[in-house]
Amino acid sequence: MIIIASSNGMVGIRAGWEILRAGGSALDAVEAATRLVEDNPEDHSVGYGGYPNLLGQVELDASIMDGTTLRAGAVGALVGYRYAISVARRVMEELPHAFLVGAGAARFAAEIGMQAENLLTPEAEATWRAGLEGRDLVGWAGVSDLVATLLKRSASITQDPEHVTGTVNFIAQDQAGRIASAVSTSGWAWKYPGRLGDSPVIGAGNYADDRYGAAACTGWGEAAIRAGTARSVV
């Protein structure tokens, strides 16, 4: 048995390991480990305390995959619910779908009893406002103004690893040899509202297959989507 993670996953990796050591499933291990990172307000790339989009909303993406059955669940642009990975798992286990986004994902989270909350911490909000360089959202002219600001922010974001390569990844194999993978992120800081990266896209940012292994990505999500990186690696 084994569990591995991206560097910011150290917060949760011990909890995942304890589940595996007790005979628990790889799916349980990666979900539990991911939730601990989603709880961490000091990680501004995942869950509570994640950096918001251009309009100041924290939008979360997550996916989980069962390498035994090849079943997967994902959510994208989820607003108001901290444990995106758990919502993704419930999508996999309870719906005939693999992917929910936006209002639909939030509705499903509410229906399964998840607690709604404001995920924007004072620290993340301060960074967001500083990045807008004093611009007043209320006074913005419209879509073209928002796009111009996005393009300006994107030029600097790509030079800052914390704003591009956050995303937590976990991959585990349990005592029965079953493999599972989980990915969770709040995505780019100052992203355009509704933007999805590779993290919730099965085959791009996350893929697991007991026969071969698993892969999960961090970095420039658009590139991973174009290349189908995770499945290509596996």
C-alpha positions in Angstrom: 0.0 0.0 0.0 1.1 3.5 -0.7 -0.1 7.1 -0.8 1.6 10.0 -2.5 0.8 13.7 -2.8 1.8 17.0 -4.3 3.9 19.0 -1.8 1.0 20.9 -0.3 -0.6 17.5 0.5 1.6 16.9 3.5 -1.2 18.3 5.6 -3.4 15.3 4.8 -1.1 12.5 3.8 -0.8 11.0 7.3 -4.5 10.7 7.7 -4.7 9.0 4.4 -1.9 6.6 5.4 -3.7 5.7 8.6 -6.8 4.8 6.7 -4.8 2.5 4.4 -2.9 0.9 7.3 -6.2 0.1 9.0 -7.4 -1.7 5.9 -9.4 1.1 4.4 -10.0 1.7 0.8 -7.8 3.9 -1.5 -10.9 6.0 -2.2 -11.5 6.7 1.4 -7.8 7.5 1.9 -7.6 10.1 -0.9 -10.9 11.7 0.0 -10.0 12.1 3.7 -6.5 13.4 2.9 -7.9 15.9 0.4 -10.5 17.2 2.8 -7.8 18.2 5.3 -6.1 20.3 2.6 -9.5 21.9 1.7 -9.7 22.8 5.4 -6.4 24.6 5.4 -6.8 28.4 5.1 -3.1 28.8 4.6 -3.2 27.0 1.3 -4.6 29.6 -1.1 -4.9 27.2 -4.0 -7.4 24.8 -2.5 -10.7 24.9 -0.6 -11.3 27.3 2.2 -9.0 30.3 1.8 -8.5 29.7 -1.9 -7.8 32.8 -4.1 -11.0 34.0 -5.7 -11.9 34.8 -9.3 -12.0 38.3 -10.7 -15.3 39.0 -9.1 -14.2 37.9 -5.6 -15.9 34.5 -5.6 -14.0 31.3 -4.6 -14.8 28.7 -7.2 -13.7 25.2 -6.5 -12.9 22.3 -8.9 -12.3 18.7 -7.9 -12.3 15.1 -9.2 -11.9 11.6 -7.8 -11.4 8.4 -9.7 -11.7 4.7 -8.8 -9.0 2.8 -10.7 -10.8 -0.5 -10.2 -14.1 0.4 -11.9 -12.9 3.4 -13.9 -15.8 5.3 -12.4 -15.2 9.0 -11.7 -16.9 12.0 -10.3 -16.1 15.7 -10.7 -17.4 19.2 -9.9 -16.4 22.5 -11.4 -16.9 26.2 -10.5 -18.5 25.1 -7.2 -19.3 28.1 -5.0 -20.0 28.1 -1.3 -19.0 24.5 -0.3 -15.6 23.7 1.2 -15.3 20.0 0.5 -15.4 19.9 -3.2 -13.8 16.4 -3.2 -16.6 14.9 -1.2 -19.2 16.4 -3.5 -17.3 14.9 -6.4 -17.3 11.5 -4.8 -21.0 11.7 -4.2 -21.5 12.6 -7.8 -19.6 9.4 -8.7 -21.5 7.2 -6.3 -25.1 8.6 -6.4 -25.7 10.0 -9.9 -25.7 8.6 -13.4 -23.4 11.5 -14.3 -19.7 12.1 -13.9 -19.5 15.9 -13.9 -21.5 18.7 -12.4 -20.7 22.4 -12.6 -21.8 25.8 -11.3 -25.3 26.1 -9.9 -26.0 22.5 -10.5 -23.0 21.4 -8.5 -24.0 23.7 -5.7 -27.6 22.5 -5.7 -26.4 18.9 -5.5 -24.0 19.8 -2.6 -27.0 21.3 -0.7 -29.2 18.3 -1.4 -26.6 15.9 0.0 -26.4 17.9 3.2 -23.2 19.8 2.7 -22.9 23.0 4.7 -22.9 26.2 2.7 -20.4 28.9 3.8 -18.3 31.8 2.6 -14.9 30.4 1.6 -13.2 33.8 1.1 -10.8 34.5 4.0 -9.6 38.0 4.9 -6.1 37.2 3.8 -7.2 35.9 0.4 -9.5 38.8 -0.1 -6.7 41.3 0.7 -4.5 39.6 -2.0 -7.4 39.7 -4.5 -8.0 43.4 -3.9 -4.3 44.2 -4.1 -4.2 42.4 -7.5 -7.0 44.6 -8.8 -4.8 47.6 -8.1 -7.6 49.6 -6.5 -10.2 49.1 -9.3 -13.8 49.3 -8.1 -15.8 46.3 -9.3 -19.0 48.2 -9.1 -17.7 50.8 -11.6 -16.5 48.3 -14.2 -17.9 49.0 -17.6 -18.7 45.5 -18.6 -17.4 42.3 -20.2 -14.6 43.9 -22.2 -13.3 45.6 -19.1 -13.3 42.3 -17.2 -11.4 40.6 -20.1 -8.8 43.3 -20.2 -8.2 43.0 -16.5 -7.9 39.2 -16.8 -5.3 39.5 -19.5 -3.3 41.9 -17.5 -3.5 39.7 -14.4 -2.7 36.5 -16.4 0.6 38.0 -17.5 1.8 38.3 -14.0 0.1 35.1 -12.6 2.2 32.9 -14.9 5.4 34.2 -13.2 4.1 33.3 -9.7 4.1 29.5 -9.0 1.7 29.9 -6.0 -1.0 31.3 -8.3 -0.5 28.7 -11.0 0.7 25.4 -9.5 -1.2 25.1 -6.3 -3.8 22.3 -6.7 -3.5 19.3 -4.3 -3.2 15.8 -5.7 -3.4 12.4 -3.9 -2.8 8.9 -5.4 -3.2 5.8 -3.2 -3.1 2.0 -3.5 -4.7 0.0 -0.7 -4.0 -3.4 0.7 -6.3 -5.0 -1.9 -4.3 -3.4 -4.7 -7.0 -0.9 -5.6 -5.9 2.5 -6.9 -7.7 5.8 -6.5 -6.7 9.4 -7.3 -8.1 12.8 -6.1 -7.5 16.3 -7.2 -8.9 19.6 -5.7 -8.2 23.2 -6.5 -9.5 26.8 -6.4 -7.8 27.3 -9.7 -6.2 30.5 -11.0 -6.2 33.5 -8.8 -8.2 36.3 -10.6 -9.6 33.8 -13.1 -12.5 34.7 -15.3 -15.7 33.5 -13.6 -16.7 30.0 -14.6 -13.2 29.0 -15.8 -12.4 25.3 -15.4 -8.9 24.0 -15.3 -7.7 20.4 -15.8 -8.3 19.3 -12.2 -12.0 18.3 -12.7 -11.5 17.0 -16.2 -11.0 13.2 -16.1 -8.1 12.3 -18.4 -6.6 15.7 -18.3 -5.8 16.5 -14.7 -6.7 13.1 -13.1 -6.8 9.5 -14.2 -6.5 6.1 -12.4 -6.5 2.5 -13.7 -5.6 -0.4 -11.5 -4.0 -2.2 -14.5 -1.4 0.5 -15.1 -1.3 3.2 -12.3 -2.5 6.8 -11.9 -1.5 10.3 -12.6 -2.6 13.8 -11.4 -1.5 17.2 -12.6 -0.7 20.6 -11.4 0.4 23.6 -13.3 -1.1 25.2 -16.4 -4.5 23.5 -16.6 -5.3 24.6 -20.1 -2.2 22.8 -21.4 -3.1 19.6 -19.6 -6.6 19.8 -21.1 -5.3 20.1 -24.6 -2.9 17.2 -24.2 -5.1 14.9 -22.1 -2.0 14.7 -19.9 -3.1 12.4 -17.0 -4.5 9.6 -19.2 -1.6 9.9 -21.6 0.9 9.4 -18.8 -1.0 6.4 -17.4 
